[in-house]
Structures are given as C-alpha cells and as structure tokens.
Amino acid sequence: MRAWLERESPPGNDITLPDSSGSFVFGRSGKSTIVFDDPAISPRHCELTFDGGFWKVRDLGTDAGTRVNGFTLTHNQALFPGDRLEFGTTRLRFRSALPPDDRELIEAIARAPDAEPNYLVYADQLQERGDPLGERIMKSRSGGRVDHMTWLGSLWESLVSGELEVDWHFGFIKRATIRTAAGRMPTDWRNIVSRLVNLRIGRFVRGLTIDLARLQNLTPLQIPEAVVAAQHYLAELPGLPSSLERLSLGYHVAQPSSGVLSVTEELALRLPRLRGTPVYQRANGVRLRVLSVVPGIALSGIEGSRVLSGVTRIRRGQRHQLFLESPPGIPFMADGNPCYFAFADGRAQLIAGRMRGEVRVNNRIDSLFALLPDDVIDVQGGAKFRLELVP
C-alpha cells in the first residue's frame, strides 16, 4: 500500500513512505530521519512506524506535543487517509493509494446494517487491496480478538474513562452513548461526536445517546432550546452517517407526562430514518425489558416477589430491589446484597452497593449508575435488561 505525507505548512515536497515497512523520526536534530528547521520542534519530536498494517505515530515525550486532527497524542495512534499530523508549525496530511470504496455496497450496508453478506463482500474487497479494515471485519465475525484502540484513535481515552460507551457489530460501531464520567469534568460531547462519525468504523452507527442535560449542566427551562441547538449542530455535521435511526438527548421522569421534543425538520431532511421520533422526553416513568435469563435463574423483587419476565415498570417514590434466585449450587449473591433502583432529579438510578462488579451497565462497573434510555443492565451474568421510557 503506497502512502505519503503531503506537506501543507510550510509548503514543500511530499514525504514518501516505504511500502508497508520502516520507521521515521521527525525532529530538529541532524540525527532525525526527516529534519525540520523549526525552533518549535524538539530535536527528536515524533516517530512514524509501520506496525500491524498501519502507519502509527507517537510523540517522543515532547513538551509541545504532537497532534492528529487537532487533538494531542497520548499514545500510539494509527493514521488513516486524510488525517492531519501537526507538530511545531508543521502540518502534514497523511495520504494513501487505496482505491475508493464501492459506493453501492456502502449504501446497501447502510440500508440493511444487520445483513451479514454485504459485510463479507466488503471485507473481501478490502482484503484484496491490503486494507486492514477487511481483516477487522472477518476477525469480529469469527469472534476473534479485535483491536479497538488503534481504530478509535483519540477516542480511546473517552472509552476507557467511561465518557463513551460503544456496542459493536462486525467491528463497526453500532450504538454509542456519551455521558459524564465519575471524577471527570463534563466533556464537550460535540468533539466526541464529530470524531466518532469521521472514524471509518463509525460509518454505520445506528443509535446515538447523548446525556445532554448533565453534560451541559442544564436547568429544565434551558433544555428545549439546548435540544434544538444540539440537533442543529448534528444536521450540519459533515460525515453524519445515513444509517442513524435512533437519537436520544435525554429524558426527565414527571407525572403526568408533559411534552416530547421530536427530531427537527432540519435533521429529518438529513436523516429520514429519524423523522417523527422523540429525542427528548418528559416521560411518565421507566421500565425494564428482560433481554435474557440464564436457565434455572428466577428473577424477582421489582414488584414484590413475583418472577419477572417481559417488561416491568419501575415506579417513582418506591425502592425497587432486584433479586436473582437460583437453584442450590449456582453461586449468586441473592437477597443478602440486592441491587436496587431509585429516582433522583427526575432520572432513574441503579445502586449496586456491595454488588459493585456484579452489576454492569453497558459492560461498565460502578457503584451508582445514572441510567439512560437503551442502557443494558447485566446482573451477575445471569440476566440482562434494557431500560426503556414509559410514554
């Protein structure tokens, strides 16, 4: 795969990279592979190495740092066609000779994102031209270990911190949730969304949940205007995938229900699948939909002692405990340490208490979860639920 760095600033000749091999050190020192006469650049500033099918860049411990697409590197990051590499006053654009994708095939995947055959055809095309994305699709299909860090780039830290949660499908992002993370200042959700939709693995995202009220510290009176502004931003965002069919900007539980904010006409013109759907809702309540239960496990406790199945309402003003009851010999922490649901500031919460690590939300471990629509709750691997709003 032929690749090169196109000089944007200051102007000059392109830097040709060898075919699938090599290592380059960029810096001010004469011992660097590529020397830059720039006092803002360190003697050994950053290194570009071919590894695992990618050209990857890393900063060499400089004070000024190295940036990719405007974001400072904190770890090795793979470069993809069009990525902008910056250090000092130098700007380079990474280019490669990969042919363009089959547009009809991409549109077919976006129309039917669950259909396996189109992904396999796409993977074959990519592998034939040496594109690592093809191998990623096949590894994901076969259940092999998939490298997310390389492909997420600067979003990897957001994933590790809990600001970003992701569901995967054939190695692509199927659904993403952006929320506040414990111990961190609220993030700028716009930066995460703009980076996510420009990732190659973000091109078929179908669901997007943004905890808008908490991320922007909004009062109830500010929410309607902020929801419209958020949709305006999304409608103008380059690269927004046509596959998006579910958008949630939060909710507030209040009785009686007092209003639904639907997708704006501007955003619906860009994404017809969203037309007529609610994006922010003042709901009457929330409910749990049972997704799966391990055979032999009985679920009880939300509404007394009855065994749970289907959909179960969580009511405000009550403390709803959740128990897993199992036959002898199956090690479950049951009525000694139940998790329970509560409400605060109009939002449903899940308190794990001493069951921390035994209860996960979107595969995340914590003691207290502020729940959002479509969150998946896994209790001790024995049962899974999805949180839904009650209109």
C-alpha positions as CSV (number, residue, x, y, z in Angstrom):
1,M,0.0,0.0,0.0
2,R,1.7,3.2,-1.2
3,A,1.4,6.0,1.4
4,W,2.9,9.5,1.7
5,L,2.7,12.7,3.8
6,E,1.6,15.8,1.9
7,R,3.2,19.0,3.2
8,E,0.5,21.6,3.9
9,S,2.6,24.1,6.0
10,P,5.2,25.1,5.3
11,P,5.0,24.1,1.7
12,G,7.5,21.6,0.3
13,N,7.9,18.2,-1.3
14,D,5.8,15.2,-0.2
15,I,7.4,12.7,2.2
16,T,7.2,9.3,0.6
17,L,6.7,6.4,3.0
18,P,8.1,2.9,2.1
19,D,5.7,0.2,1.1
20,S,4.5,-1.5,4.4
21,S,7.7,-1.1,6.3
22,G,10.1,1.3,8.0
23,S,10.4,3.8,10.8
24,F,10.9,7.6,10.7
25,V,11.9,10.0,13.4
26,F,10.9,13.6,12.8
27,G,12.8,16.4,14.6
28,R,15.2,19.3,14.6
29,S,18.3,17.2,15.2
30,G,20.5,16.2,12.3
31,K,20.2,12.6,13.5
32,S,16.5,12.5,12.8
33,T,15.3,10.7,9.7
34,I,13.5,13.8,8.5
35,V,14.9,17.1,9.7
36,F,12.8,20.2,10.2
37,D,14.3,23.7,10.7
38,D,11.8,24.8,13.2
39,P,12.6,26.0,16.8
40,A,9.2,24.9,18.0
41,I,10.1,21.3,17.2
42,S,12.2,19.2,19.6
43,P,15.4,17.5,18.4
44,R,13.5,14.2,18.3
45,H,9.9,15.1,18.2
46,C,7.8,12.2,17.0
47,E,8.1,8.8,15.3
48,L,6.2,7.2,12.5
49,T,6.3,3.4,12.3
50,F,4.6,0.7,10.2
51,D,3.0,-1.8,12.5
52,G,0.2,-4.3,12.1
53,G,-1.0,-3.0,8.8
54,F,-0.9,0.7,9.8
55,W,1.4,3.6,9.9
56,K,1.3,4.7,13.5
57,V,2.6,7.9,15.1
58,R,3.8,8.5,18.6
59,D,5.1,11.6,20.4
60,L,8.7,11.2,21.8
61,G,8.0,12.9,25.2
62,T,8.0,16.5,24.0
63,D,6.6,19.4,25.9
64,A,4.9,20.9,22.9
65,G,3.3,17.6,21.9
66,T,2.2,16.1,18.6
67,R,-1.4,16.5,17.3
68,V,-3.5,14.4,15.0
69,N,-6.6,16.2,13.6
70,G,-6.2,18.9,16.3
71,F,-6.0,16.5,19.3
72,T,-2.8,15.9,21.3
73,L,-1.4,12.4,21.1
74,T,-1.4,10.5,24.4
75,H,-0.5,7.1,22.9
76,N,0.5,5.5,19.6
77,Q,-2.2,6.3,17.0
78,A,-2.8,4.8,13.6
79,L,-3.1,7.2,10.7
80,F,-5.9,7.0,8.1
81,P,-6.2,8.7,4.8
82,G,-6.9,12.4,5.3
83,D,-5.6,12.6,8.9
84,R,-3.7,15.8,9.6
85,L,-0.4,15.5,11.6
86,E,0.9,18.6,13.3
87,F,4.0,19.4,15.4
88,G,5.5,22.9,15.8
89,T,4.4,25.0,12.8
90,T,4.5,21.9,10.5
91,R,1.2,20.4,9.1
92,L,1.3,17.2,7.2
93,R,-1.6,15.3,5.6
94,F,-1.5,11.5,5.5
95,R,-2.4,10.1,2.1
96,S,-2.6,6.5,0.7
97,A,-3.2,4.9,-2.7
98,L,-6.2,2.9,-1.5
99,P,-8.9,2.9,-4.2
100,P,-12.3,4.4,-3.2
101,D,-15.0,2.2,-1.6
102,D,-17.7,0.6,-3.7
103,R,-20.4,3.3,-3.1
104,E,-23.3,1.0,-4.0
105,L,-22.1,-1.6,-1.5
106,I,-21.7,1.0,1.3
107,E,-25.2,2.2,0.6
108,A,-26.5,-1.4,0.7
109,I,-24.9,-1.9,4.2
110,A,-26.4,1.4,5.4
111,R,-29.9,0.3,4.3
112,A,-29.6,-3.2,5.9
113,P,-27.0,-2.9,8.6
114,D,-27.8,-6.3,10.1
115,A,-27.4,-8.3,6.9
116,E,-24.1,-10.3,7.0
117,P,-23.5,-11.0,3.3
118,N,-22.8,-7.3,2.4
119,Y,-20.2,-7.1,5.2
120,L,-18.4,-10.2,3.9
121,V,-18.3,-8.9,0.3
122,Y,-16.9,-5.6,1.7
123,A,-14.3,-7.5,3.8
124,D,-13.2,-9.4,0.7
125,Q,-12.8,-6.2,-1.3
126,L,-10.8,-4.6,1.4
127,Q,-8.5,-7.6,2.0
128,E,-7.8,-7.8,-1.7
129,R,-6.3,-4.3,-1.6
130,G,-4.4,-4.8,1.7
131,D,-6.8,-2.7,3.8
132,P,-6.7,-3.8,7.5
133,L,-10.4,-3.0,7.9
134,G,-11.2,-6.2,5.9
135,E,-9.3,-8.3,8.4
136,R,-11.0,-6.5,11.3
137,I,-14.5,-7.4,9.9
138,M,-13.5,-11.0,9.5
139,K,-12.0,-11.3,13.0
140,S,-15.1,-9.7,14.5
141,R,-17.4,-12.1,12.6
142,S,-15.4,-15.2,13.8
143,G,-15.3,-14.0,17.4
144,G,-11.5,-13.2,17.3
145,R,-9.8,-10.5,19.4
146,V,-10.3,-7.2,17.7
147,D,-8.1,-4.1,18.3
148,H,-10.3,-1.2,19.2
149,M,-7.6,1.1,20.4
150,T,-5.9,1.5,17.0
151,W,-9.2,2.3,15.3
152,L,-10.7,4.6,17.9
153,G,-7.6,6.8,18.0
154,S,-8.1,9.9,20.2
155,L,-11.5,8.5,21.4
156,W,-9.8,5.6,23.2
157,E,-9.3,7.7,26.3
158,S,-13.0,8.6,26.3
159,L,-13.9,4.9,26.1
160,V,-11.6,3.9,28.9
161,S,-12.8,6.8,31.2
162,G,-16.5,5.9,30.6
163,E,-17.4,9.1,28.7
164,L,-18.0,7.0,25.6
165,E,-19.7,3.6,25.6
166,V,-19.9,1.5,22.4
167,D,-21.8,-1.5,21.1
168,W,-20.0,-3.3,18.2
169,H,-21.3,-5.1,15.1
170,F,-18.8,-6.7,12.6
171,G,-16.1,-4.5,14.0
172,F,-18.1,-1.3,13.4
173,I,-19.8,1.0,16.0
174,K,-23.4,0.0,16.2
175,R,-24.5,2.3,19.1
176,A,-22.7,4.9,21.1
177,T,-23.5,6.6,24.4
178,I,-21.9,9.8,25.6
179,R,-22.2,10.6,29.3
180,T,-20.5,12.1,32.2
181,A,-17.7,10.0,33.8
182,A,-17.1,9.8,37.5
183,G,-14.2,12.1,38.6
184,R,-14.0,14.0,35.4
185,M,-15.3,17.4,34.3
186,P,-18.2,17.1,31.8
187,T,-16.8,16.6,28.3
188,D,-17.6,18.5,25.2
189,W,-19.9,16.0,23.5
190,R,-19.6,17.7,20.2
191,N,-15.9,16.8,19.9
192,I,-16.6,13.2,20.6
193,V,-19.5,13.0,18.1
194,S,-17.5,14.8,15.3
195,R,-14.6,12.4,15.8
196,L,-16.8,9.3,16.0
197,V,-18.7,9.9,12.8
198,N,-15.4,10.5,10.9
199,L,-13.9,7.2,12.0
200,R,-14.0,4.5,9.4
201,I,-15.6,2.2,12.0
202,G,-18.3,4.8,12.7
203,R,-19.7,4.9,9.2
204,F,-22.7,2.6,10.1
205,V,-23.6,3.8,13.5
206,R,-27.4,3.4,14.1
207,G,-28.0,4.7,17.6
208,L,-26.7,7.7,19.4
209,T,-27.5,8.6,23.0
210,I,-26.1,11.9,24.5
211,D,-26.7,12.8,28.1
212,L,-27.2,16.4,27.1
213,A,-28.7,17.9,30.3
214,R,-25.8,16.6,32.5
215,L,-23.1,17.3,30.0
216,Q,-24.1,20.9,29.6
217,N,-25.4,21.3,33.2
218,L,-28.8,22.5,32.0
219,T,-31.8,23.5,34.0
220,P,-35.3,22.3,32.9
221,L,-36.0,25.7,31.4
222,Q,-32.9,25.5,29.2
223,I,-33.4,22.0,27.9
224,P,-35.8,22.7,24.9
225,E,-33.5,25.3,23.4
226,A,-30.4,23.2,24.0
227,V,-32.1,20.2,22.4
228,V,-32.8,22.2,19.2
229,A,-29.3,23.6,19.2
230,A,-27.8,20.1,19.5
231,Q,-29.9,18.9,16.6
232,H,-28.8,21.9,14.5
233,Y,-25.2,21.0,15.2
234,L,-25.8,17.4,14.1
235,A,-27.6,18.4,11.0
236,E,-24.6,20.4,9.8
237,L,-22.0,17.9,10.8
238,P,-20.0,16.5,7.8
239,G,-19.9,12.8,7.6
240,L,-23.0,12.1,9.6
241,P,-24.0,8.5,8.6
242,S,-27.3,7.9,6.9
243,S,-27.6,4.7,8.9
244,L,-28.6,6.7,12.1
245,E,-32.1,5.7,13.1
246,R,-32.1,6.3,16.9
247,L,-31.2,9.6,18.7
248,S,-31.7,10.3,22.4
249,L,-30.7,13.5,24.1
250,G,-32.0,12.5,27.5
251,Y,-35.2,12.4,29.5
252,H,-37.0,13.5,32.7
253,V,-39.5,11.5,34.6
254,A,-42.5,13.5,35.6
255,Q,-46.2,12.7,36.1
256,P,-48.2,13.4,34.2
257,S,-46.1,13.4,31.0
258,S,-45.7,17.0,29.9
259,G,-44.1,17.1,26.5
260,V,-42.0,15.4,23.9
261,L,-39.3,17.1,21.9
262,S,-39.1,15.4,18.5
263,V,-36.4,15.4,15.8
264,T,-36.3,18.8,14.0
265,E,-37.3,19.1,10.3
266,E,-33.7,20.2,9.6
267,L,-32.2,17.0,10.9
268,A,-35.0,14.8,9.5
269,L,-34.2,16.1,6.0
270,R,-30.6,14.9,6.5
271,L,-31.6,11.6,8.2
272,P,-35.0,10.4,7.0
273,R,-35.0,7.4,9.4
274,L,-35.2,9.8,12.3
275,R,-38.4,11.6,11.1
276,G,-41.1,11.8,13.8
277,T,-39.1,10.2,16.6
278,P,-38.7,11.7,20.0
279,V,-35.2,12.9,21.0
280,Y,-36.0,14.2,24.5
281,Q,-39.0,13.1,26.6
282,R,-40.7,14.1,29.8
283,A,-41.8,10.5,30.5
284,N,-44.3,9.0,32.9
285,G,-41.7,6.5,34.1
286,V,-39.2,3.9,33.1
287,R,-39.4,0.2,32.6
288,L,-37.1,-2.8,32.3
289,R,-37.3,-5.1,29.3
290,V,-35.9,-8.6,30.1
291,L,-33.5,-9.5,27.3
292,S,-32.1,-12.8,28.5
293,V,-32.1,-15.0,31.6
294,V,-29.8,-18.0,32.3
295,P,-31.8,-21.2,32.5
296,G,-32.5,-22.1,36.1
297,I,-32.4,-18.5,37.4
298,A,-35.5,-16.8,38.7
299,L,-35.8,-13.0,38.8
300,S,-37.9,-11.3,41.4
301,G,-38.1,-8.2,43.6
302,I,-39.1,-5.3,41.4
303,E,-42.8,-5.5,42.1
304,G,-42.9,-7.8,45.2
305,S,-41.8,-11.4,44.9
306,R,-43.2,-12.4,41.5
307,V,-40.9,-13.8,38.9
308,L,-40.1,-11.2,36.3
309,S,-40.4,-11.6,32.5
310,G,-41.2,-9.4,29.6
311,V,-41.5,-5.7,30.6
312,T,-41.5,-4.5,34.2
313,R,-42.4,-0.9,35.3
314,I,-40.2,0.9,37.8
315,R,-42.3,3.3,39.8
316,R,-41.3,6.6,41.3
317,G,-41.2,7.0,45.1
318,Q,-40.5,3.3,45.7
319,R,-37.3,1.5,46.3
320,H,-37.2,-1.4,43.9
321,Q,-34.9,-4.2,44.8
322,L,-33.8,-6.8,42.3
323,F,-33.0,-10.4,43.4
324,L,-31.6,-13.3,41.5
325,E,-32.8,-16.6,42.9
326,S,-31.0,-19.8,41.8
327,P,-31.1,-23.5,42.5
328,P,-28.6,-24.8,45.1
329,G,-25.0,-24.9,43.8
330,I,-25.2,-21.9,41.5
331,P,-23.2,-19.1,43.1
332,F,-25.3,-16.0,43.0
333,M,-25.4,-13.2,45.6
334,A,-29.2,-13.0,46.1
335,D,-31.2,-11.4,48.8
336,G,-28.2,-10.7,51.0
337,N,-26.9,-8.0,48.7
338,P,-29.6,-6.9,46.2
339,C,-29.0,-4.0,43.8
340,Y,-31.9,-1.6,43.7
341,F,-33.4,1.2,41.6
342,A,-34.3,4.7,42.7
343,F,-35.0,8.2,41.2
344,A,-33.1,11.4,41.7
345,D,-33.7,14.7,39.8
346,G,-36.2,13.1,37.5
347,R,-33.8,10.3,36.5
348,A,-33.6,6.6,37.2
349,Q,-30.6,5.4,39.1
350,L,-29.2,1.9,39.7
351,I,-27.4,1.5,43.0
352,A,-25.0,-1.5,43.0
353,G,-23.8,-1.1,46.6
354,R,-21.8,-4.1,47.7
355,M,-22.6,-5.8,44.4
356,R,-20.1,-3.5,42.6
357,G,-18.6,-5.6,39.9
358,E,-21.5,-8.0,40.0
359,V,-23.8,-5.4,38.2
360,R,-22.7,-3.8,34.9
361,V,-24.4,-1.2,32.8
362,N,-23.2,-1.3,29.1
363,N,-20.4,-3.6,30.5
364,R,-19.2,-0.8,32.8
365,I,-18.6,-1.3,36.5
366,D,-19.6,1.3,39.1
367,S,-21.4,1.7,42.4
368,L,-24.0,4.2,41.1
369,F,-25.3,4.4,37.6
370,A,-27.4,7.3,36.2
371,L,-29.4,5.4,33.7
372,L,-30.2,6.5,30.1
373,P,-32.6,5.1,27.5
374,D,-31.4,1.8,26.0
375,D,-28.8,1.2,28.7
376,V,-28.3,-2.6,29.1
377,I,-28.0,-3.9,32.6
378,D,-26.3,-7.2,33.3
379,V,-26.7,-8.7,36.8
380,Q,-24.0,-11.2,37.6
381,G,-24.1,-12.7,34.1
382,G,-27.4,-14.3,35.0
383,A,-29.9,-11.8,33.5
384,K,-29.8,-8.8,31.1
385,F,-32.3,-5.9,30.9
386,R,-32.8,-2.8,28.8
387,L,-34.0,0.4,30.2
388,E,-37.0,2.0,28.3
389,L,-39.1,5.1,28.8
390,V,-42.8,4.9,29.6
391,P,-44.7,7.5,27.5
